[in-house]
Amino acid sequence: MLQITSANKIYFSKSCVDFRSGIEQLSAYCRNVIKINPMNGAYFVFRNKSSKQLKVLHYDGVGYFLCIRRFSKGKIGWWPDRINNDMDARELQILLFGGNPEKAQFPKYWKKLE
């Protein structure tokens, strides 16, 4: 079971990826495109071209987790549009349930974790 908290670093792919890709291809994508070592303990989030699936890649020091979320109905309704490739834990939690974090009402962070 993955425990995603506000202390976790989470990065996303700005472009869609081929979902035939496995751990090796996605970890190479992290190194070469996102420019972050996938073995640093962060979570990496990818979507497919049809926006009906998400993949989350995570290395925990022992091995990789590769989780897939396929939506039975509908599509991903939101994807980050920002210069940097990071998102916070609550955005990912909402995204995994098919929601739109921009429409959720949360209090502002008092002091963001570094």
N, CA and C atoms as a LAMMPS dump frame, in Angstrom:
ITEM: TIMESTEP
0
ITEM: NUMBER OF ATOMS
342
ITEM: BOX BOUNDS ff ff ff
-5.0000000000000000e+02 5.0000000000000000e+02
-5.0000000000000000e+02 5.0000000000000000e+02
-5.0000000000000000e+02 5.0000000000000000e+02
ITEM: ATOMS id mol type element x y z
1 1 1 N 0.841 -1.179 0
2 1 2 C 0 0 0
3 1 3 C 0.884 1.24 0
4 2 1 N 0.585 2.169 -0.844
5 2 2 C 1.35 3.405 -0.924
6 2 3 C 0.772 4.434 0.034
7 3 1 N 1.64 5.087 0.766
8 3 2 C 1.237 6.157 1.673
9 3 3 C 1.747 7.472 1.103
10 4 1 N 0.856 8.248 0.55
11 4 2 C 1.249 9.522 -0.055
12 4 3 C 0.883 10.633 0.92
13 5 1 N 1.902 11.363 1.378
14 5 2 C 1.685 12.434 2.345
15 5 3 C 2.235 13.744 1.791
16 6 1 N 2.008 14.804 2.515
17 6 2 C 2.491 16.114 2.07
18 6 3 C 4.01 16.204 2.096
19 7 1 N 4.684 15.274 2.766
20 7 2 C 6.144 15.275 2.798
21 7 3 C 6.75 14.633 1.553
22 8 1 N 5.95 13.909 0.783
23 8 2 C 6.444 13.253 -0.424
24 8 3 C 6.593 14.237 -1.577
25 9 1 N 7.65 14.067 -2.346
26 9 2 C 7.819 14.822 -3.589
27 9 3 C 7.057 14.083 -4.679
28 10 1 N 6.283 14.811 -5.465
29 10 2 C 5.477 14.223 -6.533
30 10 3 C 5.723 15.033 -7.803
31 11 1 N 6.051 14.324 -8.866
32 11 2 C 6.322 14.96 -10.144
33 11 3 C 5.403 14.354 -11.198
34 12 1 N 5.071 15.126 -12.217
35 12 2 C 4.204 14.633 -13.269
36 12 3 C 4.848 14.861 -14.628
37 13 1 N 4.421 14.073 -15.58
38 13 2 C 4.867 14.23 -16.952
39 13 3 C 3.962 15.251 -17.63
40 14 1 N 4.554 16.242 -18.247
41 14 2 C 3.744 17.26 -18.93
42 14 3 C 3.073 16.71 -20.175
43 15 1 N 3.698 15.726 -20.804
44 15 2 C 3.112 15.135 -22.004
45 15 3 C 2.629 13.718 -21.711
46 16 1 N 1.791 13.215 -22.577
47 16 2 C 1.274 11.853 -22.441
48 16 3 C 2.386 10.859 -22.755
49 17 1 N 2.312 9.679 -22.14
50 17 2 C 3.3 8.635 -22.411
51 17 3 C 2.602 7.392 -22.947
52 18 1 N 3.368 6.574 -23.618
53 18 2 C 2.875 5.304 -24.152
54 18 3 C 2.674 4.349 -22.976
55 19 1 N 1.46 3.891 -22.772
56 19 2 C 1.18 3.055 -21.603
57 19 3 C 1.59 1.608 -21.788
58 20 1 N 2.21 1.282 -22.907
59 20 2 C 2.859 -0.017 -23.028
60 20 3 C 4.195 0.014 -22.303
61 21 1 N 4.653 1.206 -21.928
62 21 2 C 5.923 1.368 -21.22
63 21 3 C 5.844 0.749 -19.835
64 22 1 N 6.923 0.093 -19.459
65 22 2 C 7.023 -0.497 -18.131
66 22 3 C 7.937 0.328 -17.248
67 23 1 N 8.419 -0.297 -16.2
68 23 2 C 9.251 0.394 -15.212
69 23 3 C 10.523 0.949 -15.84
70 24 1 N 11.194 0.163 -16.66
71 24 2 C 12.467 0.62 -17.239
72 24 3 C 12.288 1.851 -18.128
73 25 1 N 11.275 1.828 -18.983
74 25 2 C 11.049 2.964 -19.88
75 25 3 C 10.598 4.199 -19.107
76 26 1 N 9.745 4.011 -18.122
77 26 2 C 9.266 5.158 -17.343
78 26 3 C 10.374 5.743 -16.472
79 27 1 N 11.222 4.892 -15.904
80 27 2 C 12.329 5.431 -15.109
81 27 3 C 13.329 6.163 -16.002
82 28 1 N 13.537 5.678 -17.232
83 28 2 C 14.389 6.398 -18.18
84 28 3 C 13.758 7.738 -18.549
85 29 1 N 12.439 7.778 -18.7
86 29 2 C 11.724 9.024 -18.982
87 29 3 C 11.947 10.026 -17.837
88 30 1 N 11.894 9.538 -16.599
89 30 2 C 12.131 10.418 -15.444
90 30 3 C 13.52 11.026 -15.509
91 31 1 N 14.517 10.201 -15.795
92 31 2 C 15.903 10.691 -15.862
93 31 3 C 16.125 11.637 -17.037
94 32 1 N 15.603 11.292 -18.208
95 32 2 C 15.941 12.021 -19.437
96 32 3 C 15.023 13.193 -19.76
97 33 1 N 13.755 13.104 -19.399
98 33 2 C 12.805 14.164 -19.755
99 33 3 C 12.475 15.038 -18.545
100 34 1 N 12.076 14.415 -17.447
101 34 2 C 11.759 15.188 -16.242
102 34 3 C 13.035 15.658 -15.552
103 35 1 N 14.145 14.979 -15.824
104 35 2 C 15.469 15.333 -15.293
105 35 3 C 15.571 15.136 -13.786
106 36 1 N 14.937 14.064 -13.295
107 36 2 C 14.996 13.736 -11.87
108 36 3 C 15.256 12.241 -11.749
109 37 1 N 16.137 11.874 -10.829
110 37 2 C 16.457 10.471 -10.593
111 37 3 C 15.224 9.762 -10.027
112 38 1 N 14.718 8.731 -10.693
113 38 2 C 13.513 8.055 -10.206
114 38 3 C 13.748 7.239 -8.931
115 39 1 N 14.997 7.061 -8.541
116 39 2 C 15.3 6.287 -7.335
117 39 3 C 15.462 7.185 -6.108
118 40 1 N 14.94 8.405 -6.171
119 40 2 C 15.088 9.337 -5.051
120 40 3 C 13.924 9.264 -4.062
121 41 1 N 12.994 8.35 -4.264
122 41 2 C 11.877 8.197 -3.339
123 41 3 C 10.652 9.021 -3.69
124 42 1 N 10.714 9.758 -4.786
125 42 2 C 9.574 10.582 -5.204
126 42 3 C 8.552 9.725 -5.948
127 43 1 N 7.386 10.287 -6.146
128 43 2 C 6.337 9.666 -6.949
129 43 3 C 6.31 10.38 -8.3
130 44 1 N 6.141 9.595 -9.362
131 44 2 C 6.072 10.146 -10.71
132 44 3 C 4.745 9.731 -11.318
133 45 1 N 3.994 10.709 -11.835
134 45 2 C 2.646 10.469 -12.328
135 45 3 C 2.613 10.694 -13.837
136 46 1 N 2.011 9.738 -14.542
137 46 2 C 1.918 9.772 -16
138 46 3 C 0.473 9.556 -16.408
139 47 1 N 0.109 10.072 -17.573
140 47 2 C -1.217 9.801 -18.137
141 47 3 C -1.051 9.305 -19.559
142 48 1 N -2.078 8.602 -20.042
143 48 2 C -2.022 8.126 -21.415
144 48 3 C -2.686 9.131 -22.347
145 49 1 N -2.582 8.857 -23.638
146 49 2 C -3.066 9.803 -24.647
147 49 3 C -4.577 10.029 -24.564
148 50 1 N -5.334 8.988 -24.249
149 50 2 C -6.789 9.125 -24.18
150 50 3 C -7.268 9.722 -22.863
151 51 1 N -6.341 9.955 -21.923
152 51 2 C -6.659 10.511 -20.597
153 51 3 C -7.667 9.657 -19.827
154 52 1 N -7.576 8.348 -20.004
155 52 2 C -8.433 7.437 -19.254
156 52 3 C -7.652 6.637 -18.227
157 53 1 N -6.314 6.792 -18.227
158 53 2 C -5.487 6.037 -17.296
159 53 3 C -4.369 6.895 -16.722
160 54 1 N -3.983 6.537 -15.504
161 54 2 C -2.834 7.135 -14.83
162 54 3 C -1.886 6.021 -14.429
163 55 1 N -0.602 6.313 -14.433
164 55 2 C 0.395 5.417 -13.87
165 55 3 C 1.194 6.208 -12.85
166 56 1 N 1.496 5.562 -11.732
167 56 2 C 2.317 6.169 -10.694
168 56 3 C 3.523 5.26 -10.473
169 57 1 N 4.714 5.817 -10.615
170 57 2 C 5.962 5.09 -10.425
171 57 3 C 6.61 5.581 -9.138
172 58 1 N 7.07 4.636 -8.312
173 58 2 C 7.688 5 -7.033
174 58 3 C 8.745 3.973 -6.671
175 59 1 N 9.901 4.445 -6.227
176 59 2 C 10.962 3.573 -5.727
177 59 3 C 11.081 3.792 -4.231
178 60 1 N 11.061 2.693 -3.452
179 60 2 C 11.057 2.816 -1.985
180 60 3 C 12.347 2.362 -1.324
181 61 1 N 13.405 2.125 -2.091
182 61 2 C 14.66 1.675 -1.514
183 61 3 C 14.859 0.174 -1.66
184 62 1 N 13.792 -0.556 -1.88
185 62 2 C 13.856 -2.002 -2.07
186 62 3 C 13.551 -2.36 -3.514
187 63 1 N 12.603 -1.641 -4.106
188 63 2 C 12.192 -1.893 -5.481
189 63 3 C 11.187 -0.849 -5.928
190 64 1 N 10.719 -1.018 -7.145
191 64 2 C 9.753 -0.092 -7.724
192 64 3 C 8.328 -0.567 -7.494
193 65 1 N 7.441 0.377 -7.336
194 65 2 C 6.003 0.172 -7.434
195 65 3 C 5.571 0.824 -8.741
196 66 1 N 4.721 0.161 -9.493
197 66 2 C 4.107 0.757 -10.674
198 66 3 C 2.617 0.52 -10.545
199 67 1 N 1.889 1.575 -10.269
200 67 2 C 0.45 1.482 -10.039
201 67 3 C -0.284 2.078 -11.237
202 68 1 N -1.381 1.44 -11.599
203 68 2 C -2.189 1.915 -12.721
204 68 3 C -3.594 2.208 -12.229
205 69 1 N -4.125 3.333 -12.653
206 69 2 C -5.516 3.689 -12.358
207 69 3 C -6.218 3.86 -13.694
208 70 1 N -7.189 2.997 -13.971
209 70 2 C -7.991 3.104 -15.194
210 70 3 C -9.395 3.497 -14.787
211 71 1 N -9.873 4.586 -15.352
212 71 2 C -11.21 5.062 -15.034
213 71 3 C -12.233 4.287 -15.851
214 72 1 N -13.206 3.704 -15.18
215 72 2 C -14.236 2.918 -15.861
216 72 3 C -15.157 3.804 -16.685
217 73 1 N -15.42 5.001 -16.173
218 73 2 C -16.25 5.973 -16.888
219 73 3 C -15.532 7.311 -16.883
220 74 1 N -15.655 8.002 -17.971
221 74 2 C -15.084 9.346 -18.039
222 74 3 C -13.58 9.351 -18.249
223 75 1 N -13.03 10.544 -18.138
224 75 2 C -11.607 10.782 -18.372
225 75 3 C -11.034 11.604 -17.232
226 76 1 N -9.725 11.783 -17.292
227 76 2 C -9.053 12.675 -16.361
228 76 3 C -9.525 14.084 -16.692
229 77 1 N -10.134 14.745 -15.738
230 77 2 C -10.715 16.056 -15.999
231 77 3 C -9.777 17.221 -15.756
232 78 1 N -8.59 16.932 -15.226
233 78 2 C -7.638 17.999 -14.888
234 78 3 C -6.234 17.447 -15.012
235 79 1 N -5.345 18.276 -15.499
236 79 2 C -3.922 17.942 -15.52
237 79 3 C -3.162 19.232 -15.266
238 80 1 N -2.12 19.191 -14.422
239 80 2 C -1.394 20.42 -14.088
240 80 3 C -0.838 21.116 -15.326
241 81 1 N -0.934 22.416 -15.331
242 81 2 C -0.397 23.235 -16.42
243 81 3 C 0.517 24.273 -15.779
244 82 1 N 1.735 23.864 -15.532
245 82 2 C 2.688 24.767 -14.878
246 82 3 C 4.088 24.523 -15.407
247 83 1 N 4.96 25.439 -15.11
248 83 2 C 6.325 25.374 -15.622
249 83 3 C 7.101 24.233 -14.973
250 84 1 N 7.024 24.129 -13.665
251 84 2 C 7.745 23.038 -12.997
252 84 3 C 6.899 21.763 -13.047
253 85 1 N 7.504 20.637 -12.741
254 85 2 C 6.844 19.347 -12.874
255 85 3 C 6.37 18.777 -11.535
256 86 1 N 6.094 19.609 -10.565
257 86 2 C 5.7 19.034 -9.279
258 86 3 C 4.241 19.315 -8.956
259 87 1 N 3.691 18.444 -8.125
260 87 2 C 2.328 18.621 -7.618
261 87 3 C 2.358 18.226 -6.156
262 88 1 N 1.332 18.601 -5.421
263 88 2 C 1.327 18.216 -4.015
264 88 3 C 0.414 17.01 -3.797
265 89 1 N 0.517 16.444 -2.612
266 89 2 C -0.176 15.188 -2.3
267 89 3 C -1.687 15.307 -2.423
268 90 1 N -2.24 16.403 -2.003
269 90 2 C -3.696 16.508 -2.079
270 90 3 C -4.175 16.622 -3.527
271 91 1 N -3.37 17.241 -4.405
272 91 2 C -3.722 17.268 -5.821
273 91 3 C -3.728 15.853 -6.403
274 92 1 N -2.716 15.067 -6.04
275 92 2 C -2.654 13.692 -6.543
276 92 3 C -3.81 12.86 -6.008
277 93 1 N -4.144 13.002 -4.739
278 93 2 C -5.251 12.237 -4.158
279 93 3 C -6.551 12.529 -4.906
280 94 1 N -6.808 13.787 -5.182
281 94 2 C -8.032 14.17 -5.894
282 94 3 C -7.987 13.665 -7.332
283 95 1 N -6.826 13.779 -7.969
284 95 2 C -6.662 13.309 -9.338
285 95 3 C -6.926 11.811 -9.444
286 96 1 N -6.467 11.04 -8.469
287 96 2 C -6.67 9.586 -8.482
288 96 3 C -8.143 9.207 -8.378
289 97 1 N -8.956 10.096 -7.846
290 97 2 C -10.393 9.85 -7.771
291 97 3 C -11.154 10.528 -8.914
292 98 1 N -10.424 11.065 -9.895
293 98 2 C -11.055 11.659 -11.068
294 98 3 C -11.533 13.076 -10.867
295 99 1 N -11.086 13.717 -9.811
296 99 2 C -11.532 15.077 -9.522
297 99 3 C -10.623 16.151 -10.083
298 100 1 N -10.997 17.382 -9.822
299 100 2 C -10.257 18.55 -10.266
300 100 3 C -9.793 19.323 -9.034
301 101 1 N -8.494 19.268 -8.703
302 101 2 C -7.992 19.962 -7.52
303 101 3 C -8.209 21.468 -7.536
304 102 1 N -8.322 22.067 -8.721
305 102 2 C -8.527 23.507 -8.794
306 102 3 C -9.919 23.9 -8.32
307 103 1 N -10.857 22.964 -8.337
308 103 2 C -12.211 23.247 -7.881
309 103 3 C -12.449 22.832 -6.432
310 104 1 N -11.495 22.104 -5.856
311 104 2 C -11.613 21.71 -4.45
312 104 3 C -11.293 22.912 -3.57
313 105 1 N -11.91 22.988 -2.441
314 105 2 C -11.683 24.116 -1.546
315 105 3 C -10.852 23.663 -0.353
316 106 1 N -9.608 24.084 -0.354
317 106 2 C -8.675 23.77 0.712
318 106 3 C -8.143 25.067 1.287
319 107 1 N -7.789 25.059 2.547
320 107 2 C -7.098 26.231 3.076
321 107 3 C -5.701 26.317 2.473
322 108 1 N -5.168 27.491 2.382
323 108 2 C -3.805 27.676 1.887
324 108 3 C -2.829 27.065 2.887
325 109 1 N -1.686 26.604 2.367
326 109 2 C -0.642 26.104 3.263
327 109 3 C -0.133 27.264 4.105
328 110 1 N 0.017 27.036 5.393
329 110 2 C 0.559 28.06 6.256
330 110 3 C 2.051 28.216 5.953
331 111 1 N 2.749 27.079 5.903
332 111 2 C 4.15 27.071 5.503
333 111 3 C 4.383 25.766 4.769
334 112 1 N 4.669 25.84 3.49
335 112 2 C 4.858 24.648 2.665
336 112 3 C 6.119 23.911 3.058
337 113 1 N 6.049 22.569 3.073
338 113 2 C 7.203 21.747 3.379
339 113 3 C 8.235 21.882 2.275
340 114 1 N 9.5 21.83 2.64
341 114 2 C 10.57 21.939 1.649
342 114 3 C 11.193 20.61 1.382
